[in-house]
Amino acid sequence: MVNSLESSPKWRLYMDGCGSVGGVDVEKGKMSICRRSWTKVVEDALVQCKTSIVNDGWKAENGFKAGFQMDLEKGIRKLLSGTDILVIPHINSKIHVWKKEYGTLCDLFNKSGIGWNSTTFTLKIVDEAVWDAQKRVNPSVRALRFKSWSYYEQ
């Protein structure tokens, strides 16, 4: 069991940047992962950079050409000076989450009783019975009900 932990100055600086989200749990001897919270401004920058990359010809038939993520990172650093966002893990993770949510939304829209509110960019539940059935099949959809996706139509 770990009772104390000696850390390097780099590690302390890294963990201080995580705030209350990540850190070391000395009593349990485990280390939690520092998770990034994406603000609307940073998400907007990522979408703007991704749109720019598509317009610059990085889009291929089944995805993007190799190396597009480095251009995303450079573009975000231009838009948001002083940011520490990296391709791995930040950008990869965010794109993975977006793909997963997009797939879930597409599945939901194929069900009658669930639609799209283009004013608030949220799900429109017409039939509560359909929504309840979807929650039983896939419990992760609960978090999607009131979430806004302003970039869904892009």
Phi, psi and chi 1 to 4 in degrees:
 res  aa     phi    psi   chi1   chi2   chi3   chi4
   1 MET       -  138.1  178.3  166.8 -149.1      -
   2 VAL   -88.1  124.0  176.7      -      -      -
   3 ASN  -106.1  -23.1  -68.3  -34.5      -      -
   4 SER  -144.7  162.5   66.6      -      -      -
   5 LEU  -141.7  121.9 -178.0   67.7      -      -
   6 GLU   -92.5  130.9  -67.4  -69.5  -36.3      -
   7 SER  -127.5  154.1   61.2      -      -      -
   8 SER   -79.4  161.1   70.0      -      -      -
   9 PRO   -59.3  -36.1  -23.5   31.2      -      -
  10 LYS   -63.3  -42.9  -80.1 -174.8  177.1  179.8
  11 TRP   -63.8  -44.1  176.6 -108.5      -      -
  12 ARG   -61.0  -41.8  -87.9 -171.8 -113.9  115.6
  13 LEU   -63.4  -42.3 -178.9   64.0      -      -
  14 TYR   -61.4  -49.4  173.2   74.2      -      -
  15 MET   -69.8  -33.4  -68.5  -47.2  -66.5      -
  16 ASP   -61.8  -34.3  -72.6  -15.8      -      -
  17 GLY   -70.1  -16.8      -      -      -      -
  18 CYS   -81.9  -17.0  -67.0      -      -      -
  19 GLY    67.2 -140.6      -      -      -      -
  20 SER   -87.6    1.4   62.2      -      -      -
  21 VAL   -80.4  -39.4 -178.5      -      -      -
  22 GLY  -124.6  171.4      -      -      -      -
  23 GLY   160.1 -168.9      -      -      -      -
  24 VAL  -113.5  127.7  177.0      -      -      -
  25 ASP   -97.3   93.9 -171.1  -11.3      -      -
  26 VAL   -67.4  -36.4  175.1      -      -      -
  27 GLU   -62.7  -39.8  -69.2  177.7   15.6      -
  28 LYS   -91.6   -8.6  -65.6 -178.0 -178.5  177.1
  29 GLY    71.7   22.8      -      -      -      -
  30 LYS  -118.1  157.7  -64.8 -179.8 -179.7  177.2
  31 MET  -116.8  127.8 -175.4 -177.8  -50.1      -
  32 SER   -91.0  156.7   61.9      -      -      -
  33 ILE   -87.0  137.9  -58.2  -62.1      -      -
  34 CYS   -74.5  118.9  176.6      -      -      -
  35 ARG  -105.9  138.7  -62.9 -176.6   56.0  103.4
  36 ARG   -85.8  134.5  171.6  169.0  -66.4  -78.8
  37 SER   -96.4  123.1  -67.0      -      -      -
  38 TRP   -89.4  120.9  -75.9   75.5      -      -
  39 THR   -84.7  165.4   63.6      -      -      -
  40 LYS   -60.8  -38.4 -179.1   74.9  170.9  136.5
  41 VAL   -62.7  -43.6  172.1      -      -      -
  42 VAL   -71.0  -40.0  178.5      -      -      -
  43 GLU   -62.4  -41.1  -80.7 -172.2   -7.1      -
  44 ASP   -60.0  -41.9  -71.1  -13.0      -      -
  45 ALA   -63.9  -41.4      -      -      -      -
  46 LEU   -64.0  -43.7 -179.6   56.6      -      -
  47 VAL   -65.0  -42.2  169.6      -      -      -
  48 GLN   -61.2  -44.3 -176.4  179.4  -12.5      -
  49 CYS   -66.6  -39.4  -69.0      -      -      -
  50 LYS   -66.8  -38.9 -162.5  159.4 -176.6 -174.4
  51 THR   -63.1  -41.3  -57.0      -      -      -
  52 SER   -63.1  -40.6  173.8      -      -      -
  53 ILE   -65.4  -39.8  -77.3  174.7      -      -
  54 VAL   -62.4  -44.5  169.0      -      -      -
  55 ASN   -66.4  -26.3  -66.4  -22.1      -      -
  56 ASP   -86.0    2.8  -69.3  -15.8      -      -
  57 GLY    94.1   15.9      -      -      -      -
  58 TRP   -80.5  -11.9  -79.4   91.0      -      -
  59 LYS   -76.6  133.8 -175.4   87.8  169.0  100.7
  60 ALA  -114.1 -177.3      -      -      -      -
  61 GLU   -59.6  -47.9  -78.0 -175.9   33.8      -
  62 ASN  -114.5   38.1  -66.5  -35.2      -      -
  63 GLY   141.0 -137.9      -      -      -      -
  64 PHE  -120.6  154.5  -71.4   89.8      -      -
  65 LYS   -70.0  156.1  -63.2  175.9 -175.1  174.4
  66 ALA   -60.2  137.3      -      -      -      -
  67 GLY    97.7   -4.1      -      -      -      -
  68 PHE   -65.5  -29.9   85.2   96.4      -      -
  69 GLN   -67.6  -34.0  -68.0  171.9  -35.7      -
  70 MET   -65.3  -36.9  -68.4  -54.0  -64.6      -
  71 ASP   -67.7  -34.4  -87.3    8.2      -      -
  72 LEU   -60.9  -47.1  -83.4  177.8      -      -
  73 GLU   -60.5  -45.2 -176.7  179.3  -48.2      -
  74 LYS   -62.4  -42.2  -70.6  175.2 -170.6  172.9
  75 GLY   -63.5  -41.4      -      -      -      -
  76 ILE   -65.9  -38.6  -71.0  174.7      -      -
  77 ARG   -65.8  -31.3  -72.9  179.0 -170.2 -123.5
  78 LYS   -69.2  -44.0  -80.7 -176.8 -169.2  174.3
  79 LEU   -72.6  -36.8  -68.0  173.9      -      -
  80 LEU  -122.9   81.7  -53.9  170.6      -      -
  81 SER   -61.5  139.9   61.1      -      -      -
  82 GLY    88.1    0.7      -      -      -      -
  83 THR   -76.2  153.6 -171.6      -      -      -
  84 ASP  -113.4   22.8   61.0  -14.9      -      -
  85 ILE   -70.5  132.4  -68.9 -179.5      -      -
  86 LEU  -119.6  158.7  -58.5  171.6      -      -
  87 VAL   -59.0  -52.8  170.2      -      -      -
  88 ILE  -111.4  117.5  -61.6  173.3      -      -
  89 PRO  -103.3  -14.0   36.2  -35.5      -      -
  90 HIS   -64.0  -58.8  -51.7  122.1      -      -
  91 ILE   -67.7  -44.2  -66.1  173.2      -      -
  92 ASN   -57.2  -44.8  -83.3  -10.4      -      -
  93 SER   -64.6  -43.9  175.6      -      -      -
  94 LYS   -64.9  -43.3 -170.8   60.0  175.1  178.6
  95 ILE   -64.0  -39.1  -68.9  173.2      -      -
  96 HIS   -60.4  -45.2  174.5   78.1      -      -
  97 VAL   -63.5  -44.1  168.0      -      -      -
  98 TRP   -60.4  -43.6  -80.9  -13.1      -      -
  99 LYS   -62.5  -42.7  -75.6  179.6  179.0  179.9
 100 LYS   -64.0  -45.7 -174.9  176.1  174.0 -175.6
 101 GLU   -65.9  -38.6  -71.7  177.5  -13.5      -
 102 TYR   -62.2  -44.6 -179.8   79.9      -      -
 103 GLY   -62.0  -41.6      -      -      -      -
 104 THR   -64.8  -42.2  -57.2      -      -      -
 105 LEU   -62.2  -44.1  -73.9  173.8      -      -
 106 CYS   -59.8  -42.2  -71.0      -      -      -
 107 ASP   -62.5  -41.3  -71.6  -16.0      -      -
 108 LEU   -64.9  -39.4  -73.1  172.3      -      -
 109 PHE   -69.1  -19.2  -66.3  148.9      -      -
 110 ASN   -78.0   -6.4  -71.2  -32.6      -      -
 111 LYS   -95.2  133.7  -48.1  -67.5 -175.8 -140.5
 112 SER   -71.0  141.8   62.2      -      -      -
 113 GLY   102.1   -6.9      -      -      -      -
 114 ILE  -128.4  125.4  -60.6  175.6      -      -
 115 GLY  -133.1 -162.5      -      -      -      -
 116 TRP  -125.5  130.7  178.6 -109.9      -      -
 117 ASN   -98.6  104.2 -176.0  -25.8      -      -
 118 SER   -77.1   -6.6   58.2      -      -      -
 119 THR   -83.3  -47.1  -54.1      -      -      -
 120 THR   -98.9   -5.7   60.0      -      -      -
 121 PHE    58.0   42.8  -55.0  110.1      -      -
 122 THR  -128.5  170.7   57.9      -      -      -
 123 LEU   -68.4  146.2  -68.5  173.8      -      -
 124 LYS  -116.6  109.8 -179.6  178.0  170.6 -177.2
 125 ILE   -91.9  110.4  -51.2  -57.8      -      -
 126 VAL   -89.7  -39.2  178.4      -      -      -
 127 ASP  -121.8  109.4 -173.9   -5.1      -      -
 128 GLU   -62.2  -30.8  -72.7  -66.9  -30.2      -
 129 ALA   -63.8  -40.3      -      -      -      -
 130 VAL   -65.0  -42.9  173.2      -      -      -
 131 TRP   -62.7  -44.7  178.2 -108.5      -      -
 132 ASP   -61.5  -39.0  -69.0  -22.4      -      -
 133 ALA   -64.6  -40.1      -      -      -      -
 134 GLN   -66.4  -36.6  -74.3  -56.1  -54.0      -
 135 LYS   -65.0  -35.1  -71.1 -169.7  -60.9 -172.0
 136 ARG   -70.6  -39.0  -77.5 -169.1  -65.4  -81.4
 137 VAL   -72.1  -44.1  171.3      -      -      -
 138 ASN  -135.7   91.7 -175.2   -1.4      -      -
 139 PRO   -59.2  -20.2  -21.6   30.6      -      -
 140 SER   -70.0  -15.4   66.7      -      -      -
 141 VAL   -70.2  -18.0  -59.4      -      -      -
 142 ARG   -53.9  -41.1  -67.3  172.2 -166.4 -119.9
 143 ALA   -70.8  -14.4      -      -      -      -
 144 LEU   -89.9  -13.3  -54.1 -179.7      -      -
 145 ARG   -58.9  -46.2  179.0  153.0 -170.0 -175.0
 146 PHE  -109.1    8.3  -60.4  105.9      -      -
 147 LYS   -77.4  143.5 -173.3  172.5  178.9 -178.6
 148 SER  -102.3  135.6  176.4      -      -      -
 149 TRP  -122.5   86.9  -70.5  -81.7      -      -
 150 SER   -68.7  -18.7   55.7      -      -      -
 151 TYR  -104.3    8.9  -63.0  111.1      -      -
 152 TYR   -58.7  -42.5  174.2   75.5      -      -
 153 GLU   -74.1  -11.8  -65.1  171.8   -9.6      -
 154 GLN   -85.1      -  -68.9 -178.5    3.2      -
